[in-house]
Amino acid sequence: MGIGKVTEQLDWNGKKVTVAGLGVSGIPAARVLHGRGALVTVVNDGDDERSRAQAAELEAEGITVRLGDGATLPSGTELIVTTPGWRPDKPLFTAAAEAGVEIWGDVELAWRLRGPGAAPWLAVTGTNGKTTTVRMLASILEAAGLRTAAVGNIGVSLLDAVLGEQQYDVLAVELSSYQLHWAPSVRVHSGAVLNLAPDHLDWHGSMEAYAADKGRIYEGNQVACVYNVADKATEDLVREADVEEGCRAIGFTLGTPGPSELGVVEGILVDRAFVENRQKNAQELAEVSDVQPPAPHNIANALAAAALARAFGVDAKAVRDGLKAFRPDPHRIELVEEVQGIAYVDDSKATNTHAAEASLAAYDPIVWIAGGLAKGATFDELVQKSAKRLRGAVLIGADRALIREALARHAPEVPVVDLDRTDTGAMSEAVREATRLAHAGDTVLLAPACASMDMFTNYNKRGEAFADAVRALAATGDA
């Protein structure tokens, strides 16, 4: 089991650092840097009540905060530390580039602040499945008796993990494309790109730029670059990466694995990568039934997690035990209820077409609840691939017409209910309409293929509204 390289410790005393953005990563970054003697100025576009309250707390600690102007580079700035959501084309960053000022994200800052003997990182990115895979990986590492945590874009700050009192043997790290864009020097023990599909293109500017940022996770890998055999773009990123001598390309597949791959044989997850004589031998890791739910894309997540764990030297028993112990977070292909033979499944986290496609592939027949904010997505390919599984569709949200038009083109025989309402009762009506279309043995599937913010605070609230509507339906016996 390797130890991650530790970067040279920097002298922050008197260094003028601008932190771009308040929030879950900006505030802790400002406090950490201030505590190390940096002269910190936080800039923030917003100037609302919440921002003013946050600013007051920081100013009481001696940190300068500038609200309502995130575009102007503060005088004398030597480094910018940005929150992940700030787009690369922000005027602040243009000014920084012209002034020769380096820009780091919160992940880069955490990497630079690691101390001697820091825990190595096993890192995961991809368009979909990151959080589930990282949590599976952490469960496997824990089953191996290792001190670990699931951190990064998953909600637990990397700064907290790196600088806290808890000592770790290894960290399971989720990294978004935003975070990787601003992480030029991060070099992980082993990394995985689960899949690539168009997403966040308004932020990155193009699919090529989005893929390139995802591919940064492979730069400098020490032991393994894990890729998806079914998604050639992920393997291409491995080929383009500059890795350490001896680092291996490790594929995962839902089919029979070749040498240096993990895959599935007769319901068994097997390893032909981290075994002696991998040309002839394979190691049984777990059964498909050990993975919950055993949907195809979730099996792929499990294989990716297993590959990273095996790259770190974890034995097969820990892989099995960790996968058996794992349960996914809410709103990820979660069975809410089965009522009069109809299953109601909440996959509100399917916020793009790639995630929805994976969810739709797991069930048949389906009454599909979809819609929301499309974020520039198109739905023809998704509908074409899923049409034969659809019993019906109920459409909600601002961009539902895009899905309705795709259904009309590629699945004209599928009955569609178009709900023109965005009030709090809309989801209840969607569930009632879906139930009306469904037969016993069908699945009513919330897999919106869209973001939620047109109707809900976030995908969690959307999933909760669906679950509440289903349980109310079950209680009345109207299904």
Solvent accessible surface area in square Angstrom, and as a share of the most:
residue,aa,sasa,rsa
1,M,135,0.60
2,G,28,0.27
3,I,112,0.57
4,G,3,0.03
5,K,126,0.53
6,V,53,0.31
7,T,39,0.22
8,E,152,0.68
9,Q,93,0.41
10,L,70,0.35
11,D,118,0.61
12,W,10,0.03
13,N,116,0.60
14,G,39,0.37
15,K,56,0.24
16,K,89,0.38
17,V,2,0.01
18,T,1,0.01
19,V,0,0.00
20,A,0,0.00
21,G,1,0.01
22,L,21,0.11
23,G,19,0.19
24,V,141,0.81
25,S,13,0.08
26,G,1,0.01
27,I,24,0.12
28,P,33,0.21
29,A,1,0.01
30,A,0,0.00
31,R,91,0.33
32,V,29,0.16
33,L,0,0.00
34,H,64,0.29
35,G,65,0.63
36,R,101,0.37
37,G,27,0.26
38,A,3,0.02
39,L,102,0.51
40,V,8,0.05
41,T,28,0.16
42,V,0,0.00
43,V,0,0.00
44,N,18,0.09
45,D,72,0.37
46,G,31,0.29
47,D,74,0.39
48,D,79,0.41
49,E,138,0.62
50,R,165,0.60
51,S,10,0.07
52,R,124,0.45
53,A,59,0.46
54,Q,29,0.13
55,A,4,0.03
56,A,59,0.46
57,E,103,0.46
58,L,0,0.00
59,E,91,0.41
60,A,91,0.71
61,E,76,0.34
62,G,56,0.53
63,I,3,0.02
64,T,77,0.45
65,V,16,0.09
66,R,65,0.24
67,L,44,0.22
68,G,45,0.43
69,D,48,0.25
70,G,2,0.02
71,A,46,0.36
72,T,75,0.44
73,L,38,0.19
74,P,18,0.11
75,S,112,0.72
76,G,44,0.42
77,T,14,0.08
78,E,86,0.39
79,L,3,0.02
80,I,0,0.00
81,V,1,0.01
82,T,2,0.01
83,T,14,0.08
84,P,26,0.17
85,G,44,0.42
86,W,31,0.11
87,R,94,0.34
88,P,41,0.26
89,D,91,0.47
90,K,41,0.17
91,P,80,0.50
92,L,0,0.00
93,F,6,0.03
94,T,70,0.41
95,A,31,0.24
96,A,0,0.00
97,A,75,0.58
98,E,144,0.64
99,A,66,0.51
100,G,69,0.67
101,V,18,0.11
102,E,87,0.39
103,I,29,0.15
104,W,8,0.03
105,G,2,0.02
106,D,21,0.11
107,V,1,0.00
108,E,0,0.00
109,L,0,0.00
110,A,0,0.00
111,W,3,0.01
112,R,45,0.17
113,L,10,0.05
114,R,1,0.01
115,G,27,0.26
116,P,126,0.79
117,G,65,0.62
118,A,18,0.14
119,A,14,0.11
120,P,0,0.00
121,W,1,0.01
122,L,0,0.00
123,A,0,0.00
124,V,0,0.00
125,T,0,0.00
126,G,0,0.00
127,T,10,0.06
128,N,26,0.13
129,G,25,0.24
130,K,29,0.12
131,T,18,0.10
132,T,11,0.06
133,T,0,0.00
134,V,0,0.00
135,R,72,0.26
136,M,1,0.00
137,L,0,0.00
138,A,8,0.07
139,S,18,0.11
140,I,0,0.00
141,L,0,0.00
142,E,103,0.46
143,A,47,0.36
144,A,40,0.31
145,G,66,0.63
146,L,27,0.13
147,R,124,0.45
148,T,17,0.10
149,A,21,0.16
150,A,21,0.16
151,V,0,0.00
152,G,10,0.10
153,N,67,0.34
154,I,38,0.19
155,G,69,0.66
156,V,76,0.43
157,S,33,0.21
158,L,7,0.04
159,L,5,0.03
160,D,89,0.46
161,A,11,0.08
162,V,31,0.18
163,L,58,0.29
164,G,36,0.35
165,E,171,0.77
166,Q,100,0.44
167,Q,115,0.51
168,Y,49,0.19
169,D,43,0.22
170,V,0,0.00
171,L,4,0.02
172,A,0,0.00
173,V,0,0.00
174,E,5,0.02
175,L,0,0.00
176,S,14,0.09
177,S,3,0.02
178,Y,47,0.18
179,Q,9,0.04
180,L,3,0.01
181,H,44,0.19
182,W,19,0.07
183,A,5,0.04
184,P,57,0.36
185,S,28,0.18
186,V,9,0.05
187,R,85,0.31
188,V,2,0.01
189,H,2,0.01
190,S,0,0.00
191,G,0,0.00
192,A,0,0.00
193,V,0,0.00
194,L,2,0.01
195,N,19,0.10
196,L,15,0.08
197,A,10,0.07
198,P,88,0.55
199,D,14,0.07
200,H,62,0.28
201,L,64,0.32
202,D,94,0.49
203,W,14,0.05
204,H,22,0.10
205,G,64,0.62
206,S,41,0.26
207,M,57,0.25
208,E,130,0.58
209,A,38,0.29
210,Y,1,0.01
211,A,18,0.14
212,A,60,0.46
213,D,8,0.04
214,K,4,0.02
215,G,8,0.08
216,R,86,0.31
217,I,4,0.02
218,Y,0,0.00
219,E,49,0.22
220,G,10,0.10
221,N,0,0.00
222,Q,31,0.14
223,V,50,0.29
224,A,0,0.00
225,C,2,0.01
226,V,0,0.00
227,Y,21,0.08
228,N,21,0.11
229,V,60,0.34
230,A,96,0.74
231,D,24,0.12
232,K,139,0.59
233,A,42,0.33
234,T,0,0.00
235,E,42,0.19
236,D,42,0.22
237,L,17,0.09
238,V,19,0.11
239,R,176,0.64
240,E,129,0.58
241,A,17,0.13
242,D,106,0.55
243,V,51,0.29
244,E,57,0.26
245,E,178,0.80
246,G,62,0.60
247,C,21,0.13
248,R,67,0.25
249,A,49,0.38
250,I,0,0.00
251,G,0,0.00
252,F,3,0.01
253,T,20,0.12
254,L,90,0.45
255,G,36,0.34
256,T,105,0.61
257,P,2,0.01
258,G,22,0.21
259,P,54,0.34
260,S,25,0.16
261,E,32,0.14
262,L,0,0.00
263,G,0,0.00
264,V,25,0.15
265,V,56,0.32
266,E,167,0.75
267,G,34,0.33
268,I,40,0.20
269,L,0,0.00
270,V,13,0.07
271,D,0,0.00
272,R,45,0.16
273,A,1,0.01
274,F,44,0.18
275,V,31,0.18
276,E,152,0.68
277,N,84,0.43
278,R,90,0.33
279,Q,125,0.55
280,K,168,0.71
281,N,69,0.35
282,A,58,0.45
283,Q,70,0.31
284,E,82,0.37
285,L,1,0.01
286,A,0,0.00
287,E,70,0.31
288,V,37,0.22
289,S,72,0.46
290,D,16,0.09
291,V,1,0.01
292,Q,65,0.29
293,P,29,0.18
294,P,68,0.43
295,A,9,0.07
296,P,60,0.38
297,H,52,0.23
298,N,5,0.03
299,I,8,0.04
300,A,18,0.14
301,N,11,0.06
302,A,0,0.00
303,L,0,0.00
304,A,0,0.00
305,A,0,0.00
306,A,0,0.00
307,A,0,0.00
308,L,0,0.00
309,A,0,0.00
310,R,31,0.11
311,A,12,0.10
312,F,6,0.02
313,G,50,0.48
314,V,3,0.02
315,D,85,0.44
316,A,17,0.13
317,K,143,0.60
318,A,4,0.03
319,V,0,0.00
320,R,63,0.23
321,D,51,0.27
322,G,0,0.00
323,L,2,0.01
324,K,104,0.44
325,A,77,0.60
326,F,9,0.04
327,R,136,0.50
328,P,36,0.23
329,D,37,0.19
330,P,78,0.49
331,H,14,0.06
332,R,29,0.11
333,I,11,0.06
334,E,65,0.29
335,L,107,0.53
336,V,17,0.10
337,E,59,0.27
338,E,116,0.52
339,V,14,0.08
340,Q,117,0.52
341,G,30,0.29
342,I,10,0.05
343,A,20,0.15
344,Y,0,0.00
345,V,3,0.02
346,D,1,0.00
347,D,9,0.05
348,S,0,0.00
349,K,69,0.29
350,A,1,0.01
351,T,28,0.16
352,N,10,0.05
353,T,29,0.17
354,H,50,0.22
355,A,13,0.10
356,A,0,0.00
357,E,51,0.23
358,A,22,0.17
359,S,0,0.00
360,L,0,0.00
361,A,45,0.35
362,A,29,0.22
363,Y,47,0.18
364,D,90,0.47
365,P,44,0.28
366,I,0,0.00
367,V,0,0.00
368,W,0,0.00
369,I,0,0.00
370,A,0,0.00
371,G,1,0.01
372,G,2,0.02
373,L,56,0.28
374,A,4,0.03
375,K,92,0.39
376,G,78,0.75
377,A,31,0.24
378,T,112,0.65
379,F,3,0.01
380,D,41,0.21
381,E,107,0.48
382,L,6,0.03
383,V,0,0.00
384,Q,109,0.48
385,K,115,0.49
386,S,4,0.03
387,A,13,0.10
388,K,201,0.85
389,R,75,0.27
390,L,16,0.08
391,R,81,0.30
392,G,0,0.00
393,A,0,0.00
394,V,0,0.00
395,L,0,0.00
396,I,1,0.01
397,G,1,0.00
398,A,60,0.47
399,D,41,0.21
400,R,40,0.14
401,A,35,0.27
402,L,77,0.39
403,I,0,0.00
404,R,91,0.33
405,E,75,0.34
406,A,0,0.00
407,L,1,0.01
408,A,67,0.52
409,R,137,0.50
410,H,58,0.26
411,A,0,0.00
412,P,101,0.63
413,E,125,0.56
414,V,10,0.06
415,P,65,0.41
416,V,53,0.30
417,V,25,0.14
418,D,53,0.27
419,L,10,0.05
420,D,121,0.63
421,R,78,0.28
422,T,83,0.48
423,D,72,0.37
424,T,141,0.82
425,G,23,0.22
426,A,0,0.00
427,M,3,0.01
428,S,42,0.27
429,E,38,0.17
430,A,0,0.00
431,V,1,0.00
432,R,127,0.46
433,E,39,0.17
434,A,0,0.00
435,T,14,0.08
436,R,157,0.57
437,L,25,0.12
438,A,11,0.09
439,H,99,0.44
440,A,80,0.62
441,G,59,0.56
442,D,3,0.01
443,T,12,0.07
444,V,0,0.00
445,L,0,0.00
446,L,0,0.00
447,A,0,0.00
448,P,0,0.00
449,A,1,0.01
450,C,0,0.00
451,A,6,0.05
452,S,2,0.01
453,M,121,0.54
454,D,44,0.23
455,M,33,0.15
456,F,38,0.16
457,T,105,0.61
458,N,52,0.26
459,Y,48,0.18
460,N,53,0.27
461,K,103,0.44
462,R,2,0.01
463,G,0,0.00
464,E,75,0.33
465,A,27,0.21
466,F,0,0.00
467,A,8,0.07
468,D,89,0.46
469,A,9,0.07
470,V,0,0.00
471,R,119,0.43
472,A,57,0.44
473,L,15,0.07
474,A,34,0.26
475,A,90,0.70
476,T,92,0.53
477,G,41,0.40
478,D,102,0.53
479,A,26,0.20
